[in-house]
Amino acid sequence: MQRLSIISILVLILLFFAGTRLSQAKEVRGVTDKSIKIGAVLDQTGPAASATVPFTQGIRSYVRFINEGGGIHGRKLDLIVEDDRYSIAATIAAFKKLVYKDNIFAYIGPGSGGFFNVLWSKMQKEKLPTIALPMPEIAVEPFKRYIFITSDTYEGQIRVLVDYIIKDYGLKEPRIGLIYPDTEVGKIDMRAALPRLKKYNLEPVTKEVLMAGAIDASSQVMNLKRYKVNCVLSVGSITSTAVTLLRELRKFGLNIPVFNSWASMTTEDLNYIGEAANQAYSIHANSPWYGEGPGVAKMREITLKYNPGTEKPYRGPLYTHGWVVSTIMTEGLKKAGRDLDVEVFVDALETIKNYDTGGLCNPITFSSVSHKGGDSWKVYKADPVGKKYVAITGWRKSE
């Protein structure tokens, strides 16, 4: 009897440790029986807040919508947003907090291409599934298992924009002035623009630096006049910079088209500066708030349910971008199933093929060899009368 009791105790001990090991094996960072932690680091109070706050709001609205519907496979999304005030040091600190203290399962961000360059190796090292806001080529080339973008790259938008200027706009004897900020994104866009222009046997007649947030562009505009520029390609620009440039052009009597990159369209400001914006063009991979399609209509309906009476002023396309990123992350979690872990989630995202967003953006596709979700852009013209960006192309692929 004593021997049997000893054997029984040993069996119980073995079962206890086996159960403990099994329990530990099932533990997944940031995942409990009832929740999944998602972290985001985005400027909420600093100089880029006009762009990143709408993006954050898009995420928050979609997460609320999902959670009110019961979550994903019985788990609610626990969204933790950290404010980096558009500072690299604060971005790194916030990222470390989310990863090592909050133990997030997946990550959205950061809010800048420069910040992405600092963090991407850490995302890979920690095997942290990430859907990035910035879209530099380095995000997807060379291939990175844990990093995804829902749009095409910055380089892709420049190719589409230059092709439109040369093939569609019908400019005779183009004398293009290239304007860019001396920033990481500005340099990326400029490096993409030069070879694309060269494809058409063109090069800028002048290259001018105009920093983000500049309140004066008189010297740059005087140079444009001196070189007899008849078209401006403003790359890496943000909305406030585009407004400054357009106003200076009008003041100096230069009535020429200005083609801006995607960040000039983060707000609707170009549509509110009157005649100065009559020849202002922009490009974007996400539809504006008032775009067409069932997905856009659903976004508006849900958003206005949570925020009644806020139809105007119109939300910019970065709100849509936040909605798209959240939609795709949710789709991946649904596909991953209840038995969730990092590798299963990444594999699930890679099965997303031609995902129809209902007009929010062009269909999204990932694979085991490419995490660049989109390949298309639309060109828009500012409309100071109608106070809306008007799409002047359909979705165009960057080639």
Disulfide bonds with the S-S distance in Angstrom:
none
